Every structure is written in structure tokens, then in C-alpha cells.
Amino acid sequence: MNAYWLSVVVAVKEWCESDIQRLVCSLSSQPLASKIQLVVVYSNKSPESAIADLDVSIGSVKYLQNFPRGVYAAFTAGVGISDGDYILFSGGDDFFMPGLNKVLSTISEGKGAQPDVIVSPVCFGDERLLLPVKTRLGIVLKNWCQQGVLYRKDIFDKYHFDDRYPIQADHKFNIELLGSSELTIHYSNYISAYFSCGGMSQTKPDLCFWRDMPSIVSTNFGWAYAVICRIRKIVGYILYGSPEQRFKVPK
């Protein structure tokens, strides 16, 4: 294994100092913090001064000013300079739970080949627990929460975020991974992260992904899953209206 078992790639644009410090402290408090690397990709003001004032016990911190075409381009840039065996993505207002250390311990104690992807539960706000789906049908209906997914870094040599989808590129990415027969996926029972509510993924629709999802699902899982995807879309329109109506997209 590398010196760092995990690189946490954080993309921050308009960030709050207290949020960034909470995130860093949540990593520093992990018993295996020395095996964690933090990679901060920012577009405007660097949060380096806010982090420098903390008693940081994580292995290392890297900064990169590069926010060219949205959050997924920032994540990809962060992966490019990371040194960890695994990659985990986060926003600046999220933070990590004690269960993350349990996940890292699982990696260190594992025998034989390590899993390519590790998916764990995530707290969504103060009232909901997001459990990872484990089937193809499940991920058609509900994406994994990115704050709870650890990817082996070498996955990104073959699989990439599709930046045509500014909000749900990770959903397509995860569909491709789950549809692959080459990758091993481990599901952890430990709650690893807290996902803050109210971000872009909850307030805006990815209309391009919504349009292309049946084709994406068909390519990776087969036509039967694409039919289910289309039925879901039709039911959604009947019950809730179009995505533009649900998210109040301005014309």
C-alpha cells in the first residue's frame, strides 16, 4: 500500500471557514489520520490560511487552484495530484464520522486483493440515513452518496466523469462501475460521513442526465433496465410534474 491509504478530494468554490475547519477536524480526529491525505481544489480564495491555524494530524494537505468546468472537472484534477490508494470525494460543508476509520481498518486488515470500490452509509442532514443500494435496479432508482464511496485510484485510469452532466456525472460513473464484471464492490455497514443538505444536487435538476439516463442504463445493464427507467420517468411526470416544475427551473 502507499503511504496514504486514502486521499479525500474536496472541491470548494464559495466556502465557509467554519465548514472547512469542521471537515479537516473530522479527518484529524480519525485514529488512522496519518494515513489520510487531503486534496483541496479551489477556484477563488484558497482555504489554506483557515486550515493552517488548525492542529492538523492528517498525513498531508495539497492545494490546487483549478475549477475550470465545474465540480467534476475539479474532482478529476484533484485525483491527478493525489497519492492515496483510494479516493473519496467531498464538498466543503460535509464532514466525516468515526465509521470512516472502521472502513480504513477494513482495508488494512483485508487479505488478498483489495476491493475496487467500498460503499458505506451516510447521514443526510440530521434526520436521514442513506443506505447504499447493492443492485443494478437499486442504482437506477437511487445513486450512491459520493461522500460514502471509496474508489481505488487506478479505476480512474479507465473510468472517467462525463462532464456533459454537471450534477449527476457521478451517477453515470457509478452505473458504469456496477455494470462492470471486472470490478469488486464491498458494502460496509459503518456510517462514514455526514452529507450536508441543500446543495446543488438537491436544488437543481441535471436535465441532460435526465434525458440520457435510459440510454446510459441500457448500455450498462441491458434494455430491460432501460424500460424500468422509462417507466420511472413517466410515473415521476404524472406524480410530480417535469423536472423543471419540481426544481422550479427558470425558462
C-alpha positions in Angstrom: 0.0 0.0 0.0 1.0 3.6 -0.5 2.0 6.0 2.3 -1.6 7.3 2.2 -4.4 4.8 2.2 -7.0 7.4 1.3 -7.0 10.8 -0.5 -10.0 12.9 0.3 -10.6 15.3 -2.7 -12.6 18.4 -1.7 -13.9 20.8 -4.3 -14.6 24.3 -2.8 -15.8 27.4 -4.6 -17.6 29.7 -2.1 -16.6 28.2 1.2 -17.2 29.0 4.8 -14.2 28.9 7.2 -16.0 27.1 10.0 -17.2 24.4 7.5 -13.7 23.8 6.2 -12.3 23.6 9.7 -15.0 21.2 10.8 -14.2 18.9 7.8 -10.5 19.0 8.5 -11.0 18.3 12.2 -13.3 15.4 11.4 -10.4 13.8 9.4 -7.7 14.7 12.0 -9.8 13.0 14.7 -9.6 9.7 12.9 -7.2 7.2 14.7 -5.7 6.4 11.3 -5.5 10.1 10.3 -1.8 9.8 9.4 -2.9 7.5 6.5 -5.2 10.2 5.1 -4.3 12.9 2.6 -6.5 15.9 2.0 -6.5 17.4 -1.5 -8.3 20.8 -1.8 -9.3 22.1 -5.2 -10.5 25.6 -5.1 -11.5 28.3 -7.7 -11.4 31.6 -5.9 -9.9 32.2 -2.5 -7.7 29.4 -1.1 -8.7 28.0 2.3 -5.1 27.3 3.2 -4.9 30.0 5.9 -8.1 28.6 7.6 -6.6 25.1 7.6 -3.1 26.3 8.6 -4.4 27.5 12.0 -5.6 24.0 13.0 -3.7 21.2 14.7 -3.7 19.1 11.6 -2.7 15.5 12.2 -3.6 14.1 8.8 -0.8 12.8 6.6 -0.6 15.8 4.2 -2.6 18.6 2.6 -2.3 19.6 -1.0 -3.9 22.7 -2.7 -4.8 23.2 -6.3 -6.3 26.2 -7.9 -8.3 24.7 -10.7 -12.0 24.9 -11.1 -12.3 25.0 -14.9 -15.6 23.4 -15.9 -17.4 22.6 -12.8 -17.1 20.3 -9.8 -16.4 17.1 -11.7 -13.5 18.7 -13.6 -12.2 19.8 -10.2 -12.6 16.3 -8.8 -10.7 14.9 -11.8 -7.9 17.5 -11.3 -7.7 16.5 -7.6 -7.4 12.8 -8.5 -4.5 13.7 -10.7 -2.3 15.1 -7.8 -3.5 12.7 -5.1 -1.2 10.0 -3.7 -3.6 7.7 -1.9 -4.6 4.1 -2.7 -8.3 5.1 -2.6 -10.1 8.3 -3.5 -13.1 9.8 -1.7 -14.9 13.0 -2.8 -16.5 15.6 -0.6 -17.9 19.1 -0.6 -16.6 21.8 1.7 -19.6 21.7 4.0 -19.6 17.9 4.6 -17.6 16.1 7.2 -16.6 12.6 8.3 -17.8 10.2 11.0 -15.9 7.7 13.2 -17.1 5.0 10.8 -14.5 6.2 8.3 -11.8 4.8 10.5 -13.6 1.4 10.6 -13.6 1.4 6.8 -9.9 2.2 6.6 -9.2 -0.6 9.2 -11.1 -3.0 6.9 -8.8 -2.0 4.1 -5.6 -2.5 6.2 -6.8 -5.9 7.6 -8.1 -7.2 4.3 -6.4 -10.3 2.9 -5.7 -10.8 -0.8 -6.9 -8.3 -3.4 -8.5 -5.2 -2.0 -11.9 -4.2 -3.3 -12.1 -1.7 -6.2 -15.0 0.2 -4.6 -16.1 0.5 -1.0 -19.6 1.9 -0.4 -20.9 2.9 3.1 -23.9 4.6 4.7 -24.0 8.3 5.0 -26.0 10.7 7.3 -28.1 13.0 5.2 -28.8 16.1 7.3 -29.8 15.4 10.8 -32.7 13.0 10.3 -32.0 10.6 7.4 -29.6 7.7 6.9 -28.7 6.9 3.3 -28.0 3.2 2.9 -26.1 2.2 -0.2 -28.1 0.3 -2.8 -26.5 -3.0 -3.8 -28.2 -3.9 -7.1 -28.5 -2.7 -10.6 -32.1 -1.8 -10.2 -31.3 0.0 -7.0 -28.8 2.3 -8.6 -31.2 3.0 -11.4 -33.5 4.4 -8.8 -31.1 5.9 -6.4 -27.4 6.9 -6.7 -24.7 6.2 -4.2 -23.9 9.1 -2.0 -20.4 10.3 -3.1 -19.3 11.1 0.5 -19.6 7.4 1.3 -17.8 5.9 -1.7 -14.1 5.0 -1.7 -12.7 4.3 -5.2 -9.3 2.6 -5.9 -7.3 5.3 -7.6 -6.4 3.1 -10.6 -10.1 2.9 -11.5 -9.7 6.4 -12.9 -7.2 5.1 -15.5 -10.2 3.6 -17.3 -13.4 5.2 -16.0 -14.0 9.0 -16.0 -16.6 11.5 -15.0 -18.6 12.6 -18.0 -18.7 16.4 -17.7 -21.7 16.7 -20.0 -23.6 16.0 -16.8 -22.8 18.9 -14.4 -24.7 17.5 -11.4 -25.1 13.7 -11.9 -21.8 12.7 -13.6 -21.1 10.5 -10.6 -24.4 8.7 -11.1 -23.4 7.7 -14.6 -19.9 6.8 -13.3 -21.4 4.6 -10.6 -23.7 2.9 -13.1 -20.7 2.1 -15.2 -18.8 0.6 -12.3 -21.7 -1.5 -11.1 -22.3 -2.7 -14.6 -18.7 -3.9 -15.0 -17.8 -7.5 -14.5 -14.2 -6.6 -13.8 -14.6 -4.7 -10.5 -15.2 -5.9 -7.0 -17.5 -3.8 -4.8 -17.6 -4.1 -1.0 -20.5 -2.7 1.1 -19.7 -1.5 4.6 -22.1 -1.2 7.5 -20.2 1.7 9.1 -21.5 5.2 8.8 -18.6 7.1 7.3 -19.8 10.7 6.5 -22.3 13.5 7.0 -23.7 14.9 3.8 -25.0 18.5 4.3 -28.4 19.2 2.8 -29.3 22.0 0.4 -26.5 21.7 -2.2 -26.9 21.9 -5.9 -27.9 18.3 -6.3 -31.0 18.9 -4.2 -31.9 22.2 -5.7 -31.3 21.8 -9.5 -32.0 19.1 -12.0 -29.4 17.7 -14.3 -31.7 17.8 -17.4 -29.1 16.3 -19.7 -28.7 13.3 -17.5 -32.4 13.0 -17.0 -32.8 12.9 -20.8 -29.9 10.4 -21.4 -30.4 8.1 -18.4 -32.4 5.4 -20.3 -29.6 5.1 -22.9 -26.9 5.1 -20.2 -28.8 2.3 -18.3 -29.4 0.3 -21.4 -25.7 0.4 -22.4 -24.5 -0.8 -19.0 -27.3 -3.1 -17.8 -29.4 -4.0 -20.8 -32.7 -3.0 -22.4 -34.9 -4.3 -19.6 -33.5 -1.9 -17.1 -33.9 0.9 -19.6 -37.6 0.1 -19.7 -37.8 0.3 -15.9 -36.0 3.7 -16.2 -38.5 5.0 -18.7 -41.5 3.8 -16.6 -40.0 5.5 -13.6 -39.7 8.8 -15.6 -43.3 8.5 -16.8 -44.6 7.9 -13.2 -42.4 10.8 -12.0 -44.0 13.1 -14.5 -47.5 12.0 -13.6 -47.0 12.3 -9.8 -44.6 15.2 -9.6 -44.5 17.0 -12.9 -41.5 17.7 -15.1 -38.0 18.2 -13.6 -38.3 21.9 -14.5 -41.5 22.1 -12.4 -40.1 20.2 -9.5 -37.0 22.3 -9.2 -38.6 25.5 -10.4 -36.1 25.9 -13.3 -36.3 29.3 -14.9 -37.1 29.4 -18.6 
